[in-house]
Amino acid sequence: MTWTLPITVHIFVATQRFPSHKLDKLRTLFLNLNNHSKGKTILTSIKKSITGVSKVKDEDYDELRHILQTLEQLAHKKK
């Protein structure tokens, strides 16, 4: 058994059809939730220990993809 790098567990995504100006506004609101008391309430309603929202890139999930592929391969070997 080993430890992985931290993996974001709550993700927020939007379709490419979502208007970019609205996405920018929404992204800014999410990233600043922790700066407001009501925002902190929203965050802790998602998970008690959550302290904020941060930007991620697709490649930030490469480790998770690798783990899932490995688990899938192991499951197929057991059959």
Distance bins in CASP14 RR format, pairs under 12 A and 6 or more apart:
PFRMAT RR
TARGET T0000
AUTHOR 0000-0000-0000
RMODE 2
METHOD distances of the structure
MODEL  1
2 63 0 0 0 0 0 1 0 0 0 0 0
2 67 0 0 0 0 0 1 0 0 0 0 0
2 70 0 0 0 0 0 1 0 0 0 0 0
3 63 0 0 0 0 0 1 0 0 0 0 0
3 67 0 0 0 0 0 1 0 0 0 0 0
4 61 0 0 0 0 0 1 0 0 0 0 0
4 62 0 0 0 0 0 1 0 0 0 0 0
4 63 1 0 1 0 0 0 0 0 0 0 0
4 64 1 0 0 1 0 0 0 0 0 0 0
4 65 0 0 0 0 0 1 0 0 0 0 0
4 66 0 0 0 0 1 0 0 0 0 0 0
4 67 1 0 0 1 0 0 0 0 0 0 0
4 68 0 0 0 0 0 1 0 0 0 0 0
4 70 0 0 0 0 0 1 0 0 0 0 0
5 60 0 0 0 0 1 0 0 0 0 0 0
5 61 0 0 0 0 0 1 0 0 0 0 0
5 62 0 0 0 0 1 0 0 0 0 0 0
5 63 1 0 1 0 0 0 0 0 0 0 0
5 64 0 0 0 0 1 0 0 0 0 0 0
5 66 0 0 0 0 0 1 0 0 0 0 0
5 67 0 0 0 0 0 1 0 0 0 0 0
6 54 0 0 0 0 0 1 0 0 0 0 0
6 56 0 0 0 0 0 1 0 0 0 0 0
6 60 0 0 0 0 1 0 0 0 0 0 0
6 61 0 0 0 0 0 1 0 0 0 0 0
6 63 0 0 0 0 1 0 0 0 0 0 0
6 64 0 0 0 0 0 1 0 0 0 0 0
7 56 0 0 0 0 1 0 0 0 0 0 0
7 60 0 0 0 0 1 0 0 0 0 0 0
7 61 1 0 0 1 0 0 0 0 0 0 0
7 62 0 0 0 0 0 1 0 0 0 0 0
7 63 1 0 0 1 0 0 0 0 0 0 0
7 64 1 0 1 0 0 0 0 0 0 0 0
7 65 0 0 0 0 0 1 0 0 0 0 0
7 66 0 0 0 0 0 1 0 0 0 0 0
7 67 0 0 0 0 1 0 0 0 0 0 0
7 68 0 0 0 0 0 1 0 0 0 0 0
8 47 0 0 0 0 0 1 0 0 0 0 0
8 50 0 0 0 0 0 1 0 0 0 0 0
8 52 0 0 0 0 0 1 0 0 0 0 0
8 53 0 0 0 0 1 0 0 0 0 0 0
8 54 1 0 0 1 0 0 0 0 0 0 0
8 55 0 0 0 0 0 1 0 0 0 0 0
8 56 1 0 1 0 0 0 0 0 0 0 0
8 57 0 0 0 0 0 1 0 0 0 0 0
8 58 0 0 0 0 0 1 0 0 0 0 0
8 60 1 0 0 1 0 0 0 0 0 0 0
8 61 1 0 0 1 0 0 0 0 0 0 0
8 63 0 0 0 0 0 1 0 0 0 0 0
8 64 0 0 0 0 1 0 0 0 0 0 0
9 46 0 0 0 0 1 0 0 0 0 0 0
9 47 0 0 0 0 1 0 0 0 0 0 0
9 49 0 0 0 0 0 1 0 0 0 0 0
9 50 0 0 0 0 1 0 0 0 0 0 0
9 56 0 0 0 0 0 1 0 0 0 0 0
9 61 0 0 0 0 0 1 0 0 0 0 0
9 64 0 0 0 0 1 0 0 0 0 0 0
10 30 0 0 0 0 0 1 0 0 0 0 0
10 42 0 0 0 0 0 1 0 0 0 0 0
10 43 0 0 0 0 1 0 0 0 0 0 0
10 45 0 0 0 0 0 1 0 0 0 0 0
10 46 1 0 1 0 0 0 0 0 0 0 0
10 47 1 0 0 1 0 0 0 0 0 0 0
10 49 0 0 0 0 0 1 0 0 0 0 0
10 50 1 0 0 1 0 0 0 0 0 0 0
10 52 0 0 0 0 1 0 0 0 0 0 0
10 53 0 0 0 0 1 0 0 0 0 0 0
10 54 0 0 0 0 0 1 0 0 0 0 0
10 56 0 0 0 0 0 1 0 0 0 0 0
11 30 0 0 0 0 0 1 0 0 0 0 0
11 46 0 0 0 0 0 1 0 0 0 0 0
11 53 0 0 0 0 1 0 0 0 0 0 0
11 54 0 0 0 0 0 1 0 0 0 0 0
11 55 0 0 0 0 0 1 0 0 0 0 0
11 56 1 0 0 1 0 0 0 0 0 0 0
11 57 0 0 0 0 0 1 0 0 0 0 0
11 58 0 0 0 0 0 1 0 0 0 0 0
11 60 0 0 0 0 1 0 0 0 0 0 0
11 61 0 0 0 0 1 0 0 0 0 0 0
11 64 0 0 0 0 0 1 0 0 0 0 0
12 18 0 0 0 0 0 1 0 0 0 0 0
12 23 0 0 0 0 0 1 0 0 0 0 0
12 26 0 0 0 0 1 0 0 0 0 0 0
12 27 0 0 0 0 1 0 0 0 0 0 0
12 29 0 0 0 0 0 1 0 0 0 0 0
12 30 1 0 0 1 0 0 0 0 0 0 0
12 31 0 0 0 0 0 1 0 0 0 0 0
12 33 0 0 0 0 0 1 0 0 0 0 0
12 46 0 0 0 0 0 1 0 0 0 0 0
12 52 0 0 0 0 0 1 0 0 0 0 0
12 53 1 0 0 1 0 0 0 0 0 0 0
12 54 0 0 0 0 0 1 0 0 0 0 0
12 55 0 0 0 0 0 1 0 0 0 0 0
12 56 0 0 0 0 1 0 0 0 0 0 0
13 23 0 0 0 0 0 1 0 0 0 0 0
13 26 0 0 0 0 0 1 0 0 0 0 0
13 27 0 0 0 0 0 1 0 0 0 0 0
13 30 0 0 0 0 0 1 0 0 0 0 0
13 56 0 0 0 0 0 1 0 0 0 0 0
13 58 0 0 0 0 0 1 0 0 0 0 0
13 61 0 0 0 0 0 1 0 0 0 0 0
14 20 0 0 0 0 1 0 0 0 0 0 0
14 22 0 0 0 0 1 0 0 0 0 0 0
14 23 1 0 1 0 0 0 0 0 0 0 0
14 24 0 0 0 0 0 1 0 0 0 0 0
14 25 0 0 0 0 0 1 0 0 0 0 0
14 26 1 0 0 1 0 0 0 0 0 0 0
14 27 0 0 0 0 1 0 0 0 0 0 0
14 30 0 0 0 0 0 1 0 0 0 0 0
15 22 0 0 0 0 0 1 0 0 0 0 0
15 23 0 0 0 0 1 0 0 0 0 0 0
16 23 0 0 0 0 1 0 0 0 0 0 0
17 23 0 0 0 0 0 1 0 0 0 0 0
18 24 0 0 0 0 0 1 0 0 0 0 0
18 25 0 0 0 0 0 1 0 0 0 0 0
18 26 0 0 0 0 1 0 0 0 0 0 0
18 27 0 0 0 0 0 1 0 0 0 0 0
19 25 0 0 0 0 1 0 0 0 0 0 0
19 26 0 0 0 0 1 0 0 0 0 0 0
20 26 0 0 0 0 0 1 0 0 0 0 0
20 27 0 0 0 0 0 1 0 0 0 0 0
21 27 0 0 0 0 0 1 0 0 0 0 0
21 28 0 0 0 0 0 1 0 0 0 0 0
22 28 0 0 0 0 0 1 0 0 0 0 0
22 29 0 0 0 0 0 1 0 0 0 0 0
23 29 0 0 0 0 0 1 0 0 0 0 0
23 30 0 0 0 0 0 1 0 0 0 0 0
24 30 0 0 0 0 0 1 0 0 0 0 0
24 31 0 0 0 0 0 1 0 0 0 0 0
25 31 0 0 0 0 0 1 0 0 0 0 0
25 32 0 0 0 0 0 1 0 0 0 0 0
26 32 0 0 0 0 0 1 0 0 0 0 0
26 33 0 0 0 0 0 1 0 0 0 0 0
26 53 0 0 0 0 0 1 0 0 0 0 0
27 33 0 0 0 0 0 1 0 0 0 0 0
27 53 0 0 0 0 1 0 0 0 0 0 0
27 54 0 0 0 0 0 1 0 0 0 0 0
27 55 1 0 0 1 0 0 0 0 0 0 0
27 56 0 0 0 0 0 1 0 0 0 0 0
28 35 0 0 0 0 0 1 0 0 0 0 0
28 53 0 0 0 0 0 1 0 0 0 0 0
28 55 0 0 0 0 0 1 0 0 0 0 0
29 35 0 0 0 0 0 1 0 0 0 0 0
29 36 0 0 0 0 1 0 0 0 0 0 0
29 38 0 0 0 0 0 1 0 0 0 0 0
29 39 0 0 0 0 1 0 0 0 0 0 0
29 42 0 0 0 0 0 1 0 0 0 0 0
29 53 0 0 0 0 1 0 0 0 0 0 0
30 36 0 0 0 0 0 1 0 0 0 0 0
30 39 0 0 0 0 1 0 0 0 0 0 0
30 42 0 0 0 0 1 0 0 0 0 0 0
30 43 0 0 0 0 1 0 0 0 0 0 0
30 46 0 0 0 0 0 1 0 0 0 0 0
30 50 0 0 0 0 0 1 0 0 0 0 0
30 52 0 0 0 0 1 0 0 0 0 0 0
30 53 1 0 1 0 0 0 0 0 0 0 0
30 54 0 0 0 0 1 0 0 0 0 0 0
30 55 0 0 0 0 1 0 0 0 0 0 0
30 56 0 0 0 0 0 1 0 0 0 0 0
31 39 0 0 0 0 0 1 0 0 0 0 0
31 43 0 0 0 0 0 1 0 0 0 0 0
31 52 0 0 0 0 1 0 0 0 0 0 0
31 53 1 0 1 0 0 0 0 0 0 0 0
31 54 1 0 0 1 0 0 0 0 0 0 0
31 55 1 0 0 1 0 0 0 0 0 0 0
31 56 0 0 0 0 0 1 0 0 0 0 0
32 38 0 0 0 0 0 1 0 0 0 0 0
32 39 0 0 0 0 1 0 0 0 0 0 0
32 40 0 0 0 0 0 1 0 0 0 0 0
32 42 0 0 0 0 0 1 0 0 0 0 0
32 43 0 0 0 0 0 1 0 0 0 0 0
32 52 0 0 0 0 1 0 0 0 0 0 0
32 53 0 0 0 0 1 0 0 0 0 0 0
32 54 0 0 0 0 0 1 0 0 0 0 0
33 39 1 0 1 0 0 0 0 0 0 0 0
33 40 1 0 0 1 0 0 0 0 0 0 0
33 41 0 0 0 0 1 0 0 0 0 0 0
33 42 1 0 1 0 0 0 0 0 0 0 0
33 43 1 0 1 0 0 0 0 0 0 0 0
33 44 0 0 0 0 0 1 0 0 0 0 0
33 45 0 0 0 0 0 1 0 0 0 0 0
33 46 0 0 0 0 1 0 0 0 0 0 0
33 50 0 0 0 0 1 0 0 0 0 0 0
33 51 0 0 0 0 1 0 0 0 0 0 0
33 52 1 0 0 1 0 0 0 0 0 0 0
33 53 1 0 1 0 0 0 0 0 0 0 0
33 54 0 0 0 0 0 1 0 0 0 0 0
34 40 1 0 0 1 0 0 0 0 0 0 0
34 41 0 0 0 0 0 1 0 0 0 0 0
34 42 0 0 0 0 1 0 0 0 0 0 0
34 43 1 0 0 1 0 0 0 0 0 0 0
34 44 0 0 0 0 0 1 0 0 0 0 0
34 46 0 0 0 0 0 1 0 0 0 0 0
34 50 0 0 0 0 1 0 0 0 0 0 0
34 51 1 0 0 1 0 0 0 0 0 0 0
34 52 1 0 1 0 0 0 0 0 0 0 0
34 53 1 0 0 1 0 0 0 0 0 0 0
34 54 0 0 0 0 1 0 0 0 0 0 0
35 42 0 0 0 0 0 1 0 0 0 0 0
35 43 0 0 0 0 0 1 0 0 0 0 0
35 51 0 0 0 0 0 1 0 0 0 0 0
35 52 0 0 0 0 1 0 0 0 0 0 0
35 53 0 0 0 0 0 1 0 0 0 0 0
36 42 0 0 0 0 1 0 0 0 0 0 0
36 43 0 0 0 0 1 0 0 0 0 0 0
36 52 0 0 0 0 0 1 0 0 0 0 0
37 43 0 0 0 0 0 1 0 0 0 0 0
37 44 0 0 0 0 0 1 0 0 0 0 0
38 44 0 0 0 0 0 1 0 0 0 0 0
38 45 0 0 0 0 0 1 0 0 0 0 0
39 45 0 0 0 0 1 0 0 0 0 0 0
39 46 0 0 0 0 0 1 0 0 0 0 0
39 50 0 0 0 0 0 1 0 0 0 0 0
39 51 0 0 0 0 0 1 0 0 0 0 0
39 52 0 0 0 0 1 0 0 0 0 0 0
39 53 0 0 0 0 1 0 0 0 0 0 0
40 46 0 0 0 0 0 1 0 0 0 0 0
40 48 0 0 0 0 0 1 0 0 0 0 0
40 49 0 0 0 0 0 1 0 0 0 0 0
40 50 0 0 0 0 1 0 0 0 0 0 0
40 51 0 0 0 0 1 0 0 0 0 0 0
40 52 0 0 0 0 1 0 0 0 0 0 0
40 53 0 0 0 0 0 1 0 0 0 0 0
41 48 0 0 0 0 0 1 0 0 0 0 0
41 50 0 0 0 0 0 1 0 0 0 0 0
42 50 0 0 0 0 1 0 0 0 0 0 0
42 52 0 0 0 0 1 0 0 0 0 0 0
42 53 0 0 0 0 1 0 0 0 0 0 0
43 49 0 0 0 0 1 0 0 0 0 0 0
43 50 1 0 1 0 0 0 0 0 0 0 0
43 51 1 0 0 1 0 0 0 0 0 0 0
43 52 1 0 1 0 0 0 0 0 0 0 0
43 53 1 0 0 1 0 0 0 0 0 0 0
43 54 0 0 0 0 0 1 0 0 0 0 0
44 50 1 0 0 1 0 0 0 0 0 0 0
44 51 0 0 0 0 1 0 0 0 0 0 0
44 52 0 0 0 0 1 0 0 0 0 0 0
46 52 0 0 0 0 1 0 0 0 0 0 0
46 53 0 0 0 0 1 0 0 0 0 0 0
47 53 0 0 0 0 0 1 0 0 0 0 0
54 60 0 0 0 0 1 0 0 0 0 0 0
56 62 0 0 0 0 0 1 0 0 0 0 0
56 64 0 0 0 0 0 1 0 0 0 0 0
58 64 0 0 0 0 0 1 0 0 0 0 0
58 65 0 0 0 0 1 0 0 0 0 0 0
59 65 0 0 0 0 1 0 0 0 0 0 0
59 66 0 0 0 0 0 1 0 0 0 0 0
61 67 0 0 0 0 0 1 0 0 0 0 0
61 68 0 0 0 0 1 0 0 0 0 0 0
62 68 0 0 0 0 0 1 0 0 0 0 0
62 69 0 0 0 0 0 1 0 0 0 0 0
63 69 0 0 0 0 0 1 0 0 0 0 0
63 70 0 0 0 0 0 1 0 0 0 0 0
64 70 0 0 0 0 0 1 0 0 0 0 0
64 71 0 0 0 0 0 1 0 0 0 0 0
65 71 0 0 0 0 0 1 0 0 0 0 0
65 72 0 0 0 0 0 1 0 0 0 0 0
66 72 0 0 0 0 0 1 0 0 0 0 0
66 73 0 0 0 0 0 1 0 0 0 0 0
67 73 0 0 0 0 0 1 0 0 0 0 0
67 74 0 0 0 0 0 1 0 0 0 0 0
68 74 0 0 0 0 0 1 0 0 0 0 0
68 75 0 0 0 0 0 1 0 0 0 0 0
69 75 0 0 0 0 0 1 0 0 0 0 0
69 76 0 0 0 0 0 1 0 0 0 0 0
70 76 0 0 0 0 0 1 0 0 0 0 0
70 77 0 0 0 0 0 1 0 0 0 0 0
71 77 0 0 0 0 0 1 0 0 0 0 0
71 78 0 0 0 0 0 1 0 0 0 0 0
72 78 0 0 0 0 0 1 0 0 0 0 0
72 79 0 0 0 0 0 1 0 0 0 0 0
73 79 0 0 0 0 0 1 0 0 0 0 0
END
